[in-house]
């Protein structure tokens, strides 16, 4: 698998030799990118994305949120399964920290994402 690399700000990297991630790093980047995509955000496929506002924030159901996030990770290309997933919700800062152990076709990796209400 080959995936466009992103820098620490989430912008695409355009430098030769660093523009793409390969194999396990590509799958990890794909998982993170898919978790950041809001439903209705991508004009080419408006039904692709995570329904943060529609189903997670509106319902305030953390179990449903975790189910949707796990499903989103598991649906990423080259992901075989989500081995384990843990979360930490900070009500004051409205941050959801996700830590997942993921098995890919290239081997296992850890995924850590912080989802913030202002991004969702």
DOTOR-720026 format. One line per 5 residues: number of its first residue (from 1); for each residue y, z, x of C-alpha. Coordinates in nm, 2 decimals, padded with zeros to 4 digits. Layout:
BEGIN
NUM> Y/Z/X ~ ... .
end
This chain:
BEGIN
1> 00.00/00.00/00.00 ~ 00.35/-00.08/00.11 ~ 00.66/00.08/-00.05 ~ 01.03/00.05/00.01 ~ 01.15/00.36/00.22 .
6> 01.42/00.58/00.09 ~ 01.65/00.80/00.30 ~ 01.74/01.16/00.23 ~ 02.00/01.06/-00.03 ~ 01.75/00.84/-00.22 .
11> 01.90/00.52/-00.10 ~ 01.68/00.23/00.01 ~ 01.65/00.19/00.39 ~ 01.73/-00.16/00.50 ~ 01.67/-00.13/00.88 .
16> 01.40/-00.35/01.03 ~ 01.09/-00.16/01.12 ~ 01.19/00.13/00.89 ~ 01.24/-00.04/00.56 ~ 00.89/00.02/00.43 .
21> 00.64/00.31/00.42 ~ 00.27/00.23/00.45 ~ -00.05/00.38/00.32 ~ -00.04/00.76/00.25 ~ 00.34/00.78/00.30 .
26> 00.38/00.49/00.06 ~ 00.18/00.66/-00.21 ~ 00.37/00.99/-00.16 ~ 00.70/00.80/-00.19 ~ 00.58/00.62/-00.50 .
31> 00.49/00.95/-00.67 ~ 00.83/01.10/-00.59 ~ 01.01/00.78/-00.71 ~ 00.81/00.78/-01.03 ~ 00.90/01.14/-01.10 .
36> 01.27/01.07/-01.06 ~ 01.27/00.77/-01.30 ~ 01.40/00.85/-01.65 ~ 01.26/00.68/-01.95 ~ 01.49/00.40/-02.07 .
41> 01.66/00.39/-01.72 ~ 01.49/00.08/-01.58 ~ 01.62/-00.23/-01.76 ~ 01.31/-00.43/-01.68 ~ 01.07/-00.18/-01.84 .
46> 01.26/00.07/-02.06 ~ 00.95/00.26/-02.16 ~ 00.85/00.34/-01.80 ~ 00.98/00.68/-01.68 ~ 00.95/01.05/-01.76 .
51> 01.10/01.16/-02.09 ~ 01.28/01.46/-01.95 ~ 01.55/01.47/-02.22 ~ 01.33/01.35/-02.51 ~ 01.02/01.56/-02.46 .
56> 01.08/01.82/-02.19 ~ 01.43/01.96/-02.21 ~ 01.46/01.92/-02.59 ~ 01.13/02.10/-02.65 ~ 01.15/02.36/-02.37 .
61> 00.77/02.36/-02.35 ~ 00.68/02.41/-01.98 ~ 00.31/02.34/-02.04 ~ 00.39/02.00/-02.20 ~ 00.63/01.93/-01.91 .
66> 00.36/02.00/-01.66 ~ 00.11/01.78/-01.85 ~ 00.36/01.49/-01.85 ~ 00.44/01.53/-01.48 ~ 00.07/01.56/-01.39 .
71> 00.00/01.24/-01.59 ~ 00.29/01.06/-01.42 ~ 00.16/01.15/-01.07 ~ -00.20/01.06/-01.16 ~ -00.08/00.72/-01.30 .
76> 00.07/00.62/-00.96 ~ -00.10/00.33/-00.79 ~ -00.36/00.44/-00.52 ~ -00.37/00.80/-00.66 ~ -00.73/00.91/-00.74 .
81> -00.65/01.25/-00.88 ~ -00.42/01.55/-00.89 ~ -00.62/01.82/-00.72 ~ -00.39/02.11/-00.79 ~ -00.04/02.16/-00.92 .
86> 00.19/02.45/-00.91 ~ 00.54/02.50/-01.04 ~ 00.84/02.73/-01.02 ~ 01.11/02.72/-01.29 ~ 01.46/02.87/-01.22 .
91> 01.63/02.91/-01.55 ~ 01.96/02.99/-01.39 ~ 01.99/02.68/-01.18 ~ 01.78/02.47/-01.42 ~ 01.55/02.35/-01.14 .
96> 01.18/02.28/-01.17 ~ 01.00/02.28/-00.84 ~ 00.67/02.09/-00.84 ~ 00.41/02.13/-00.57 ~ 00.10/01.91/-00.61 .
101> -00.21/01.84/-00.40 ~ -00.29/01.48/-00.45 ~ -00.60/01.27/-00.36 ~ -00.52/00.91/-00.28 ~ -00.73/00.62/-00.16 .
106> -00.58/00.70/00.19 ~ -00.66/01.07/00.18 ~ -00.51/01.39/00.04 ~ -00.14/01.48/00.07 ~ 00.11/01.73/-00.06 .
111> 00.39/01.64/-00.29 ~ 00.69/01.86/-00.33 ~ 00.97/01.77/-00.57 ~ 01.27/01.96/-00.71 ~ 01.38/01.83/-01.04 .
116> 01.73/01.93/-01.15 ~ 01.88/01.92/-01.50 ~ 02.18/01.72/-01.38 ~ 01.95/01.45/-01.25 ~ 01.74/01.44/-01.56 .
end
